[in-house]
Amino acid sequence: MLVSALAVAVLAVGAAPVVSADAAFRVIVHPQVKGSQIARASLSSIFLKQAPKWGDGSRVLPVDQSVRSPVRKSFSSDVLQQGLVEVQVYWQRKMANGQTPPPVKTSDEEIVSFVASTPGAIGYVSSSMPLPDTVREVAVVN
């Protein structure tokens, strides 16, 4: 299991951003999560539940959009580098071994609410979603 070595690299500083301002999604975290950037590979590991802890040792709690959401399609392609079907197959295999996927919310507002109220949470919303002060955006970097 990839744990602390990967989690330590999660919020790296100084790397060049990969996701442009016109990206289809924004990554948000609970305000207590430290750092302002996250490596794409680390973000992928978090959403595939291969990295269960942040660099400080606290629990990571990812939350996904609905499979019907165009934001999830974009996130899966850009970050997980897999299509929705491949991600679903991945989770079917993991669930057969007792591992559960991240919870799913049906709207940007539900994602924001979950992340704001859940220490250690991380999610993604559409790029047009206004963000309240109860969450923070983090830049995705290589």
Rosetta blueprint (number, residue, H / E / L):
1 M L
2 L L
3 V L
4 S H
5 A H
6 L H
7 A H
8 V H
9 A L
10 V L
11 L L
12 A L
13 V L
14 G L
15 A L
16 A L
17 P E
18 V L
19 V L
20 S L
21 A L
22 D L
23 A L
24 A L
25 F E
26 R E
27 V E
28 I E
29 V E
30 H L
31 P L
32 Q L
33 V L
34 K L
35 G L
36 S L
37 Q E
38 I E
39 A E
40 R H
41 A H
42 S H
43 L H
44 S H
45 S H
46 I H
47 F H
48 L L
49 K L
50 Q L
51 A L
52 P L
53 K E
54 W L
55 G L
56 D L
57 G L
58 S L
59 R E
60 V L
61 L E
62 P E
63 V L
64 D E
65 Q E
66 S L
67 V L
68 R L
69 S L
70 P H
71 V H
72 R H
73 K H
74 S H
75 F H
76 S H
77 S H
78 D H
79 V H
80 L H
81 Q L
82 Q L
83 G L
84 L H
85 V H
86 E H
87 V H
88 Q H
89 V H
90 Y H
91 W H
92 Q H
93 R H
94 K H
95 M H
96 A H
97 N L
98 G L
99 Q L
100 T L
101 P L
102 P L
103 P L
104 V E
105 K E
106 T L
107 S L
108 D H
109 E H
110 E H
111 I H
112 V H
113 S H
114 F H
115 V H
116 A H
117 S H
118 T L
119 P L
120 G L
121 A E
122 I E
123 G E
124 Y E
125 V E
126 S E
127 S L
128 S L
129 M L
130 P L
131 L L
132 P L
133 D L
134 T L
135 V L
136 R E
137 E E
138 V E
139 A E
140 V E
141 V E
142 N L
